[in-house]
């Protein structure tokens, strides 16, 4: 969960999100170095009254400031492409969950089990228990086993929605008539919250997502209790 005054990302709960945070820090470091050098050069040019007659034509410096930005872009592009492929890769999922966005709630179908499906509505403020988060808690959480790859099949029944859980590094548009796919693996137990991040109508802000990650034994017990 984010907290008041938080500047950085939420704590990563999946390997993909951990790599996204690492790349973010890497890009900020490069940006800081570039801004420092450029800022120093601007200040030096404004304050320095001397002229070096040997760099008036400046072929050497032009070569340097053409090649150096290209190398910096490579340093940013290569890890970025690697993460892009990782986020799109679904290798051997253990469980498949189909998610359908409605105005304004989510439906979940566990296609590997018989009759495990549910609708997930936001809990009204009057029904919240102590410790629950207002506008984020739902009546039926999406429950997944931790440390197993989960494949999400995401679509919508009416307008475009977006299934987004920041701690898992997942953000996928739910488009009517189209089935989008993404995979994630939770690295720890916990409850991870998200919201629809597509402007889908008047109650857009009131269709939250709650993903509960538990161990495999507890998950199988949850499935067996659900089907009874």
Secondary structure, 3 states (H helix, E strand, C coil): CCCCCCCCCCCCCEHHHHHHHHHHHHHHHHHHHHHHHHHHHHHHHHHCCCCCHHHCCCHHHHHHHHHHHHHHHHHHHHHHHHHHHHHHCCCCCCEEEEEEEECCEEEEEECCCCCCEEEECECCHHHCCCCCCCCCCECCCEEEECCCEEEEEEEECCCCEEEEEHHHCEEEEECECCCEEEEEEECCCEEEEEECCCCCCCCHHHCEEEEEEECHHHHHHHHHHHHC
